[in-house]
Amino acid sequence: MAKITAAEVNKLRKTTGAGMMDCKKALVEAEGDFDKAIEILRKKGQKVAAKRADRDSSEGAAIAKVNADKTEGVIISLNCETDFVAKNDTFVTLANDLADLALKYDNKEAFLAADFNGMTVQDKLTEQTGVIGEKIEIGGFEKLSAPFVGSYIHAGNKIAVLTGLSAAVDGAEAAAKDVAMQAAAMNPVALNEDGVDQSVIDKEIEIAKDQLRQEGKPEAMLDNIAKGKLKRFFKDNTLVNQAFIKDNKQSVADYVKSVNADLEVTGFKRVALG
C-alpha cells in the first residue's frame, strides 16, 4: 500500500475542499494517485447527489457581482439545504468565487459547463454535494447590462439585486444602490407599467371588480373604478412608481431624477432565497 503523506492529503483538501479524512481515504483507495483520488471524491459526490436529488435546497447564498466598468452585473444563488451550511465561510467563499466566474457567461447553461479550477462548475457542485452531504446547486442566475449597473446584497446573503441606470453620472453609484435596496425590500413585480404581464393586469382587474361587486357597486361603474385600483397597483408594485423608502414623499423615479435630471432606471434583477 502506498504511503500517504500529510502534505498529499492537505494538497487534495485544498484542491477539492473535502475533509481531511475523506481525502486520506480517497488517496489510500487511489494508491497515492492524485488525479484518481479526485475522481473518487467526485464519484462520492455523484452518489450523494443522486440520493438527495429530491431534497429542498431553499437555503444558500445569493451573490451579486458587477464588472470593473460597472456596465454589466450578474446574480447567482448557490443553494443548499440548511442555514447552517449557508452561513459557513467556505460555502460563502465558494459562492463568491462562482459569481466572479459567472460574470463571463450569458446564461446558466454556459456557466454550469464553464471551467472552474480544472473541472466544470456542475462537477464542482456535485463534488461539494459529496463533501458537505447536502444538495448543492445553482438556483438563480440573472444578468443585467446598462450604462451603469449597481448592486446590493441584503444581510445574510438572502437577497441580491442589480439595478441599471441610464448614465454613469456623478452620484450614480449611490443612486443605483439605493434603488437596489428598494427592490430588495419592496419586491416589485416589474420596472414600470409596461413590464407588467397582461395576465397579471387582467387578474388584478378581475379581483378589483369582484371586490366592488361584493360592496354593492353598480355594474356600470366597475370598469372605471377598477382602472383606478389598477393605477394603485402599479404605484405599489412597479419599481419606478413605488414610494421611495428613504423618502416616501417622492417616487423612485423622482428620487433618481433628483440625482440627475436626465437619469432613469433602465432595469433591475432580483434573486431571493426561501
DOBA-613337 format. One record per atom (N, C-alpha, C): residue in three letters; x, y, z. Coordinates in pm, whole numbers, padded with zeros to 5 digits, always signed. Atoms other than C-alpha are relative to their C-alpha. Example, Ala and Ser with C-alpha at 12.3 -4.5 7.8 and 13.67 -1.06 7.14 Angstrom:
<nodes>
ALA+00089-00119+00000 ALA+01230-00450+00780 ALA+00090+00120+00000 SER-00082-00119-00006 SER+01367-00106+00714 SER-00077+00109+00073 
</nodes>
This chain:
<nodes>
MET+00084-00120+00000 MET+00000+00000+00000 MET+00088+00124+00000 ALA-00080-00124+00009 ALA+00134+00343-00096 ALA-00010+00079+00129 LYS-00001-00083-00120 LYS+00237+00564+00193 LYS-00054+00137-00035 ILE+00065-00129+00026 ILE+00016+00872+00206 ILE+00052+00102+00101 THR-00055-00101-00089 THR+00181+01183+00346 THR-00105+00106+00034 ALA+00090-00108-00042 ALA+00010+01468+00531 ALA-00004+00111-00105 ALA-00007-00104+00104 ALA+00127+01705+00255 ALA-00092-00035-00117 GLU+00087+00044+00111 GLU-00056+01499-00010 GLU-00147+00015+00038 VAL+00138-00014-00048 VAL-00372+01491+00200 VAL-00041+00147-00002 ASN+00029-00144-00006 ASN-00352+01867+00252 ASN-00018+00059-00140 LYS+00011-00047+00138 LYS-00300+01928-00121 LYS-00135-00037-00059 LEU+00129+00045+00051 LEU-00608+01723-00206 LEU-00114+00076+00067 ARG+00102-00076-00072 ARG-00808+01902+00062 ARG-00015+00140-00058 LYS+00003-00135+00055 LYS-00712+02243-00079 LYS-00058+00002-00142 THR+00049+00008+00138 THR-00793+02130-00435 THR-00150-00022-00005 THR+00140+00043+00010 THR-01134+01978-00361 THR-00091+00062+00106 GLY+00083-00050-00110 GLY-01250+02131-00033 GLY-00054-00112+00087 ALA+00048+00114-00079 ALA-01318+01781+00102 ALA+00071-00005+00135 GLY-00058+00013-00133 GLY-01249+01691+00465 GLY+00128-00082-00001 MET-00131+00068-00008 MET-00911+01559+00576 MET-00014-00152-00008 MET+00016+00145-00002 MET-01037+01205+00646 MET-00048-00052-00136 ASP+00047+00040+00134 ASP-01224+01188+00313 ASP+00115+00001-00100 CYS-00115-00010+00091 CYS-00909+01300+00132 CYS+00098-00115+00022 LYS-00093+00109-00030 LYS-00694+01045+00310 LYS-00055-00133-00052 LYS+00062+00125+00048 LYS-00941+00763+00233 LYS+00007-00010-00152 ALA-00003+00000+00146 ALA-00954+00867-00134 ALA+00140-00028-00051 LEU-00139+00022+00041 LEU-00573+00874-00162 LEU+00043-00145+00026 VAL-00032+00140-00031 VAL-00544+00534+00006 VAL-00064-00091-00105 GLU+00070+00080+00100 GLU-00806+00390-00230 GLU+00065+00014-00138 ALA-00062-00027+00130 ALA-00627+00551-00526 ALA+00148-00040-00002 GLU-00139+00042-00014 GLU-00291+00414-00403 GLU+00096+00115-00030 GLY-00087-00117+00011 GLY-00148+00765-00395 GLY-00014+00078-00130 ASP+00019-00070+00128 ASP-00264+00865-00746 ASP-00093+00120+00023 PHE+00072-00123-00034 PHE-00373+01227-00703 PHE-00126+00018-00087 ASP+00114-00019+00091 ASP-00599+01250-01012 ASP-00109-00104+00025 LYS+00097+00105-00028 LYS-00762+00918-00931 LYS-00075+00029+00130 ALA+00063-00035-00128 ALA-00828+01039-00576 ALA-00108+00107-00020 ILE+00100-00103+00032 ILE-01008+01345-00715 ILE-00123-00065-00062 GLU+00112+00069+00066 GLU-01220+01117-00934 GLU-00082-00079+00101 ILE+00071+00075-00104 ILE-01306+00901-00631 ILE-00090+00093+00080 LEU+00081-00097-00075 LEU-01425+01209-00443 LEU-00118+00050-00084 ARG+00110-00042+00088 ARG-01632+01320-00745 ARG-00110-00106-00005 LYS+00099+00108+00005 LYS-01799+00979-00765 LYS-00079-00009+00129 LYS+00070-00004-00128 LYS-01881+01003-00397 LYS-00106+00109-00004 GLY+00094-00111+00013 GLY-02042+01339-00471 GLY-00119-00036-00086 GLN+00108+00041+00090 GLN-02245+01188-00757 GLN-00099-00091+00071 LYS+00086+00092-00075 LYS-02378+00916-00528 LYS-00087+00076+00098 VAL+00075-00081-00097 VAL-02478+01168-00260 VAL-00102+00086-00073 ALA+00089-00085+00078 ALA-02629+01396-00525 ALA-00122-00078-00047 ALA+00111+00083+00046 ALA-02842+01113-00662 ALA-00098-00029+00114 LYS+00084+00031-00116 LYS-02970+01028-00314 LYS-00080+00122+00046 ARG+00062-00121-00055 ARG-03056+01392-00234 ARG-00065+00086-00110 ALA+00052-00077+00114 ALA-03192+01498-00575 ALA-00136+00062+00027 ASP+00135-00050-00024 ASP-03546+01540-00443 ASP-00009+00087+00126 ARG-00001-00084-00120 ARG-03441+01742-00136 ARG-00025+00146-00037 ASP+00024-00144+00019 ASP-03544+02107-00097 ASP+00128+00077+00032 SER-00122-00079-00023 SER-03246+02342-00139 SER-00037+00149-00002 SER+00051-00138-00003 SER-03409+02671-00037 SER+00089+00094+00081 GLU-00097-00084-00070 GLU-03119+02796+00177 GLU+00118+00026-00093 GLY-00118-00024+00083 GLY-02787+02927+00046 GLY+00049+00142+00008 ALA-00056-00135+00006 ALA-02616+03248-00059 ALA-00029+00060-00137 ALA+00025-00076+00124 ALA-02737+03499-00320 ALA+00106+00108-00011 ILE-00115-00090+00016 ILE-02441+03695-00457 ILE-00014+00081-00129 ALA+00001-00089+00117 ALA-02437+03996-00692 ALA+00141+00050-00025 LYS-00132-00051+00040 LYS-02123+04098-00882 LYS-00016+00093-00120 VAL+00001-00096+00111 VAL-02056+04390-01117 VAL+00140+00008-00057 ASN-00133-00005+00063 ASN-01773+04413-01371 ASN+00072+00132+00030 ALA-00083-00116-00033 ALA-01491+04669-01346 ALA-00053+00129-00062 ASP+00055-00118+00068 ASP-01661+04904-01594 ASP-00135+00043+00054 LYS+00134-00023-00056 LYS-01987+04887-01399 LYS-00106+00014-00109 THR+00097+00002+00110 THR-02175+04816-01720 THR-00075-00133-00010 GLU+00064+00132+00003 GLU-02272+04454-01653 GLU+00010-00064+00137 GLY+00000+00068-00129 GLY-02369+04254-01349 GLY-00064-00136-00010 VAL+00059+00133-00006 VAL-02468+03903-01251 VAL-00042-00028+00143 ILE+00038+00056-00131 ILE-02654+03743-00963 ILE-00007-00151-00016 ILE+00024+00144-00010 ILE-02625+03377-00875 ILE-00043-00031+00143 SER+00022+00052-00135 SER-02764+03188-00581 SER+00057-00141+00004 LEU-00052+00134-00026 LEU-02565+02891-00455 LEU-00088-00059+00109 ASN+00102+00051-00090 ASN-02834+02682-00292 ASN+00046-00125+00074 CYS-00027+00117-00082 CYS-02809+02426-00013 CYS-00126-00031+00080 GLU+00119+00044-00072 GLU-03046+02254+00229 GLU-00020+00070+00134 THR+00013-00053-00136 THR-02970+02415+00566 THR+00068+00135+00016 ASP-00057-00131-00032 ASP-02897+02759+00707 ASP+00140-00015+00059 PHE-00131+00025-00059 PHE-02601+02607+00893 PHE+00109-00001-00107 VAL-00096+00004+00111 VAL-02422+02532+00565 VAL+00008+00136-00068 ALA+00005-00128+00071 ALA-02535+02862+00407 ALA+00087+00107+00067 LYS-00077-00100-00075 LYS-02358+03060+00680 LYS+00148-00037+00013 ASN-00139+00044-00009 ASN-02033+02861+00656 ASN+00089+00086-00090 ASP-00089-00089+00075 ASP-01742+03081+00546 ASP+00049-00062-00131 THR-00049+00068+00120 THR-01613+02822+00298 THR-00107-00002-00108 PHE+00112+00002+00094 PHE-01956+02795+00136 PHE-00020+00138-00063 VAL+00019-00137+00050 VAL-01992+03175+00106 VAL+00115+00039-00092 THR-00116-00027+00086 THR-01639+03199-00039 THR-00018-00067-00136 LEU+00026+00070+00126 LEU-01730+02938-00300 LEU-00106+00074-00082 ALA+00106-00074+00069 ALA-02047+03132-00386 ALA+00056+00126-00065 ASN-00061-00121+00056 ASN-01843+03450-00437 ASN+00093-00033-00116 ASP-00090+00040+00108 ASP-01582+03270-00649 ASP-00079-00039-00125 LEU+00083+00041+00114 LEU-01855+03120-00867 LEU-00068+00122-00064 ALA+00062-00122+00054 ALA-02024+03461-00904 ALA+00099+00080-00084 ASP-00104-00066+00080 ASP-01695+03611-01025 ASP+00011-00065-00137 LEU-00008+00073+00127 LEU-01679+03340-01291 LEU-00126+00023-00084 ALA+00127-00014+00071 ALA-02047+03384-01381 ALA-00009+00129-00081 LEU-00002-00127+00075 LEU-01978+03742-01496 LEU+00038-00019-00147 LYS-00050+00023+00135 LYS-01814+03593-01806 LYS-00101-00070-00091 TYR+00093+00084+00077 TYR-02121+03396-01919 TYR-00139+00062-00007 ASP+00129-00064+00026 ASP-02457+03496-02063 ASP-00119-00077+00054 ASN+00114+00078-00049 ASN-02671+03213-01932 ASN+00047-00110+00095 LYS-00029+00100-00102 LYS-02689+02946-01665 LYS+00064-00126-00058 GLU-00050+00123+00060 GLU-02622+02656-01900 GLU+00149+00011-00035 ALA-00141-00021+00035 ALA-02295+02802-02031 ALA+00086+00010+00126 PHE-00072-00013-00127 PHE-02191+02889-01676 PHE+00025-00135+00065 LEU-00015+00132-00062 LEU-02252+02536-01546 LEU+00102-00086-00073 ALA-00097+00076+00080 ALA-02036+02399-01829 ALA+00139+00061+00003 ALA-00127-00072-00001 ALA-01755+02650-01763 ALA+00103-00067+00090 ASP-00110+00056-00080 ASP-01415+02553-01624 ASP+00015+00073+00132 PHE-00023-00056-00133 PHE-01369+02607-01251 PHE+00110-00082+00066 ASN-00116+00067-00061 ASN-01021+02511-01131 ASN+00016-00145-00047 GLY-00027+00131+00055 GLY-00990+02215-01366 GLY-00119-00093-00012 MET+00123+00079+00018 MET-01347+02089-01354 MET-00114+00094-00037 THR+00112-00089+00033 THR-01682+02219-01475 THR-00065+00047+00130 VAL+00075-00050-00115 VAL-01896+02425-01241 VAL-00095-00108+00051 GLN+00093+00106-00041 GLN-02152+02142-01241 GLN+00072-00111+00076 ASP-00077+00103-00072 ASP-01884+01891-01140 ASP+00041+00048+00138 LYS-00036-00057-00130 LYS-01775+02125-00862 LYS-00118-00007+00096 LEU+00120+00006-00084 LEU-02132+02140-00732 LEU-00024-00144+00047 THR+00017+00141-00034 THR-02154+01760-00744 THR+00103-00043+00105 GLU-00107+00031-00096 GLU-01821+01730-00564 GLU-00035+00055+00138 GLN+00033-00062-00128 GLN-01934+01972-00293 GLN-00121-00064+00067 THR+00112+00075-00057 THR-02256+01778-00250 THR+00053-00120+00079 GLY-00063+00111-00070 GLY-02038+01481-00156 GLY+00076+00044+00123 VAL-00081-00051-00111 VAL-01813+01690+00068 VAL-00090+00043+00116 ILE+00084-00060-00103 ILE-02092+01869+00254 ILE-00110-00094+00047 GLY+00107+00092-00036 GLY-02354+01595+00243 GLY-00138+00059-00018 GLU+00128-00063+00030 GLU-02630+01830+00124 GLU-00010+00025-00150 LYS+00022-00036+00140 LYS-02784+01904-00214 LYS+00052+00142-00023 ILE-00060-00129+00034 ILE-02578+02189-00364 ILE-00027+00027-00148 GLU+00032-00030+00140 GLU-02696+02361-00683 GLU-00006+00151-00022 ILE+00022-00139+00036 ILE-02716+02691-00868 ILE-00150+00019-00017 GLY+00142-00030+00012 GLY-03066+02830-00818 GLY-00021+00112-00100 GLY+00019-00115+00087 GLY-03095+03180-00958 GLY+00124+00033-00082 PHE-00107-00051+00086 PHE-02885+03315-01247 PHE-00061+00114-00080 GLU+00055-00117+00068 GLU-02959+03669-01369 GLU+00113+00093-00045 LYS-00097-00097+00052 LYS-02759+03909-01589 LYS-00071+00133-00028 LEU+00055-00132+00031 LEU-02810+04283-01638 LEU+00109+00087-00060 SER-00092-00094+00064 SER-02641+04531-01872 SER-00067+00137-00005 ALA+00051-00137+00004 ALA-02679+04911-01864 ALA+00120+00094-00006 PRO-00111-00096-00006 PRO-02470+05230-01897 PRO+00066+00007+00138 PHE-00056+00013-00135 PHE-02429+05199-01518 PHE-00079-00106+00075 VAL+00064+00107-00077 VAL-02501+04889-01308 VAL+00052+00005+00144 GLY-00034+00007-00142 GLY-02508+04886-00928 GLY-00060-00124+00062 SER+00046+00123-00064 SER-02574+04611-00677 SER-00023+00021+00149 TYR+00022+00001-00145 TYR-02690+04535-00326 TYR-00026-00144+00042 ILE+00023+00132-00057 ILE-02676+04216-00117 ILE-00054+00020+00141 HIS+00062-00016-00132 HIS-02910+04201+00181 HIS+00074-00085+00102 ALA-00071+00068-00109 ALA-02764+04094+00516 ALA-00034-00149+00004 GLY+00019+00144-00003 GLY-02712+03720+00534 GLY-00005-00064-00137 ASN-00002+00051+00139 ASN-02691+03684+00154 ASN-00131-00065-00041 LYS+00131+00059+00032 LYS-03065+03609+00135 LYS-00063+00062-00124 ILE+00055-00069+00116 ILE-03149+03866-00134 ILE+00113+00076-00069 ALA-00099-00077+00076 ALA-02929+04010-00410 ALA-00073+00070-00115 VAL+00067-00081+00101 VAL-03028+04286-00653 VAL+00102+00073-00086 LEU-00074-00085+00094 LEU-02882+04453-00962 LEU-00095+00107-00050 THR+00079-00105+00062 THR-03007+04788-01089 THR+00079+00068-00110 GLY-00063-00068+00113 GLY-02934+04957-01421 GLY-00048+00143-00009 LEU+00032-00141+00019 LEU-02920+05334-01473 LEU+00040+00043-00141 SER-00017-00043+00139 SER-02924+05528-01798 SER+00132+00069-00027 ALA-00128-00068+00021 ALA-02589+05704-01743 ALA+00088-00013+00124 ALA-00097+00008-00110 ALA-02273+05689-01532 ALA+00033+00142+00049 VAL-00015-00139-00046 VAL-02325+06037-01382 VAL+00053+00002+00142 ASP-00037-00016-00140 ASP-02196+06173-01053 ASP-00118-00042+00088 GLY+00106+00047-00089 GLY-02391+06004-00777 GLY-00069-00126-00046 ALA+00067+00119+00054 ALA-02486+05706-00993 ALA+00017-00121+00091 GLU-00024+00119-00082 GLU-02327+05450-00761 GLU-00092-00002+00122 ALA+00087-00007-00117 ALA-02517+05569-00452 ALA-00146-00017-00040 ALA+00139+00010+00047 ALA-02840+05603-00652 ALA-00035-00144-00037 ALA+00025+00138+00041 ALA-02808+05254-00801 ALA-00014-00091+00122 LYS+00011+00081-00122 LYS-02751+05106-00455 LYS-00131+00027+00072 ASP+00126-00034-00064 ASP-03048+05295-00310 ASP-00118-00067-00070 VAL+00108+00062+00077 VAL-03272+05167-00589 VAL+00003-00152+00017 ALA-00014+00144-00022 ALA-03136+04814-00542 ALA-00054-00038+00138 MET+00053+00024-00135 MET-03216+04835-00170 MET-00153+00007-00001 GLN+00146-00012+00016 GLN-03568+04948-00265 GLN-00057-00130-00055 ALA+00049+00123+00063 ALA-03612+04644-00489 ALA+00012-00119+00094 ALA-00017+00108-00097 ALA-03476+04415-00218 ALA-00113+00001+00103 ALA+00100-00013-00107 ALA-03721+04548+00041 ALA-00143-00014-00050 MET+00139-00012+00045 MET-04032+04603-00171 MET-00042-00102-00107 ASN+00027+00108+00095 ASN-04005+04320-00428 ASN-00100+00038-00109 PRO+00091-00040+00108 PRO-04164+04498-00726 PRO-00016-00111-00104 VAL+00024+00104+00100 VAL-04321+04282-00997 VAL+00061+00037-00135 ALA-00056-00045+00127 ALA-04176+04493-01280 ALA+00063+00138+00018 LEU-00063-00133-00003 LEU-03977+04807-01361 LEU-00106+00110-00006 ASN+00106-00101+00017 ASN-04284+05005-01476 ASN-00125-00070-00053 GLU+00126+00057+00047 GLU-04638+04958-01611 GLU+00020-00090-00122 ASP-00021+00075+00124 ASP-04509+04835-01948 ASP+00057-00139+00025 GLY-00063+00128-00029 GLY-04323+04550-01780 GLY-00091-00100+00070 VAL+00093+00090-00069 VAL-04627+04402-01605 VAL-00070-00089-00101 ASP+00061+00096+00091 ASP-04752+04089-01775 ASP-00151+00023-00008 GLN+00143-00024+00020 GLN-05101+04123-01924 GLN-00086-00091+00086 SER+00078+00093-00083 SER-05218+03817-01732 SER-00012+00051+00143 VAL+00003-00058-00134 VAL-05128+03993-01406 VAL-00100+00116+00004 ILE+00093-00114+00009 ILE-05318+04306-01515 ILE-00144-00050-00003 ASP+00136+00055+00010 ASP-05624+04101-01611 ASP-00048-00055+00134 LYS+00035+00057-00130 LYS-05615+03921-01277 LYS-00032+00109+00101 GLU+00023-00110-00094 GLU-05590+04247-01080 GLU-00132+00070-00027 ILE+00128-00063+00036 ILE-05883+04399-01271 ILE-00116-00087+00046 GLU+00107+00092-00040 GLU-06094+04089-01205 GLU-00018-00002+00151 ILE+00006-00003-00147 ILE-06006+04091-00834 ILE-00070+00128+00045 ALA+00060-00129-00036 ALA-06097+04461-00813 ALA-00150-00001-00027 LYS+00142+00004+00033 LYS-06431+04403-00987 LYS-00078-00089+00097 ASP+00066+00090-00096 ASP-06517+04111-00757 ASP-00020+00070+00134 GLN+00011-00074-00126 GLN-06445+04329-00453 GLN-00109+00105-00007 LEU+00099-00106+00018 LEU-06659+04609-00591 LEU-00142-00057-00005 ARG+00132+00065+00005 ARG-06949+04372-00663 ARG-00046-00037+00141 GLN+00033+00037-00138 GLN-06932+04248-00304 GLN-00038+00122+00083 GLU+00035-00124-00070 GLU-06951+04611-00192 GLU-00131+00060-00052 GLY+00128-00046+00051 GLY-07268+04651-00397 GLY+00006+00110-00103 LYS-00014-00105+00102 LYS-07131+04888-00662 LYS-00072-00041-00129 PRO+00070+00031+00125 PRO-07335+04912-00985 PRO+00097-00052-00107 GLU-00084+00063+00103 GLU-07201+04702-01275 GLU+00056+00103-00097 ALA-00044-00103+00096 ALA-07180+05012-01498 ALA+00121+00080+00049 MET-00110-00078-00058 MET-06929+05171-01260 MET+00128-00081+00015 LEU-00112+00088-00036 LEU-06699+04871-01224 LEU+00127+00027-00081 ASP-00118-00019+00084 ASP-06467+04936-01520 ASP+00083+00120+00043 ASN-00072-00123-00036 ASN-06378+05292-01421 ASN+00064-00010+00138 ILE-00056+00013-00136 ILE-06331+05212-01051 ILE+00116-00100-00002 ALA-00106+00101+00008 ALA-06126+04902-01138 ALA+00128+00058-00061 LYS-00117-00066+00061 LYS-05898+05115-01358 LYS+00075+00084+00103 GLY-00062-00076-00107 GLY-05836+05340-01060 GLY+00078-00088+00095 LYS-00069+00095-00088 LYS-05747+05042-00845 LYS+00125-00056-00068 LEU-00116+00049+00074 LEU-05512+04921-01122 LEU+00115+00101+00007 LYS-00103-00103-00013 LYS-05327+05254-01110 LYS+00068-00010+00136 ARG-00056+00017-00134 ARG-05281+05200-00737 ARG+00092-00122+00004 PHE-00084+00121+00007 PHE-05148+04850-00809 PHE+00134+00032-00064 PHE-00125-00039+00067 PHE-04890+04996-01050 PHE+00088+00083+00095 LYS-00076-00087-00092 LYS-04787+05256-00789 LYS+00067-00082+00110 ASP-00052+00080-00110 ASP-04738+04993-00523 ASP+00098-00108-00045 ASN-00070+00122+00041 ASN-04580+04718-00734 ASN+00097+00014-00115 THR-00103-00020+00103 THR-04366+04872-01011 THR+00109+00091+00056 LEU-00114-00060-00069 LEU-04021+04986-00910 LEU+00003+00152-00011 VAL-00018-00145+00016 VAL-04005+05337-01058 VAL-00116+00080+00057 ASN+00118-00071-00051 ASN-04356+05424-00935 ASN-00018-00015+00151 GLN+00013+00019-00145 GLN-04315+05299-00578 GLN+00046+00123+00076 ALA-00049-00104-00090 ALA-04278+05547-00295 ALA+00140-00039+00045 PHE-00140+00026-00036 PHE-03906+05575-00223 PHE+00009-00023+00151 ILE+00001+00037-00141 ILE-03840+05401+00109 ILE+00078+00096+00089 LYS-00075-00096-00080 LYS-03591+05666+00223 LYS-00069+00137+00009 ASP+00077-00124-00002 ASP-03836+05949+00148 ASP-00130-00026-00075 ASN+00123+00044+00067 ASN-04194+05838+00078 ASN-00083+00113-00058 LYS+00069-00111+00065 LYS-04292+06185-00040 LYS+00033+00006-00149 GLN-00035+00004+00141 GLN-04128+06106-00374 GLN+00006-00145-00049 SER-00011+00133+00059 SER-04132+05809-00611 SER+00147-00033-00024 VAL-00137+00040+00034 VAL-03822+05610-00701 VAL+00048+00077-00122 ALA-00038-00075+00120 ALA-03822+05778-01044 ALA+00035+00144+00035 ASP-00028-00138-00042 ASP-03836+06121-00879 ASP+00132+00009+00074 TYR-00127+00001-00073 TYR-03551+06030-00645 TYR+00118-00005-00096 VAL-00109+00014+00096 VAL-03331+05923-00936 VAL+00021+00131-00077 LYS-00011-00128+00071 LYS-03407+06248-01120 LYS+00054+00111+00090 SER-00059-00099-00091 SER-03307+06441-00807 SER+00152-00011+00002 VAL-00145+00019+00011 VAL-02959+06293-00853 VAL+00051+00065-00128 ASN-00030-00061+00129 ASN-02953+06398-01220 ASN-00129+00005-00080 ALA+00129-00022+00065 ALA-03243+06543-01418 ALA-00026-00095-00116 ASP+00016+00089+00115 ASP-03179+06309-01713 ASP+00012-00148+00035 LEU-00028+00138-00040 LEU-03118+05994-01509 LEU-00130-00081+00013 GLU+00114+00091-00009 GLU-03357+05697-01534 GLU+00046-00139+00043 VAL-00026+00141-00029 VAL-03375+05342-01400 VAL-00038-00079-00126 THR+00026+00073+00124 THR-03346+05111-01703 THR-00035-00146+00022 GLY+00031+00139-00023 GLY-03384+04774-01539 GLY+00047-00045+00138 PHE-00048+00059-00125 PHE-03337+04553-01234 PHE-00015-00152-00006 LYS+00012+00145-00019 LYS-03284+04188-01140 LYS+00006-00026+00149 ARG+00007+00031-00144 ARG-03367+04037-00800 ARG-00007-00150+00017 VAL+00002+00142-00034 VAL-03289+03691-00663 VAL-00010-00011+00152 ALA+00021+00018-00144 ALA-03420+03586-00322 ALA-00006-00150+00032 LEU+00004+00139-00046 LEU-03376+03262-00129 LEU-00124-00024+00085 GLY+00110+00034-00085 GLY-03650+03077+00051 GLY-00135+00011-00068 
</nodes>
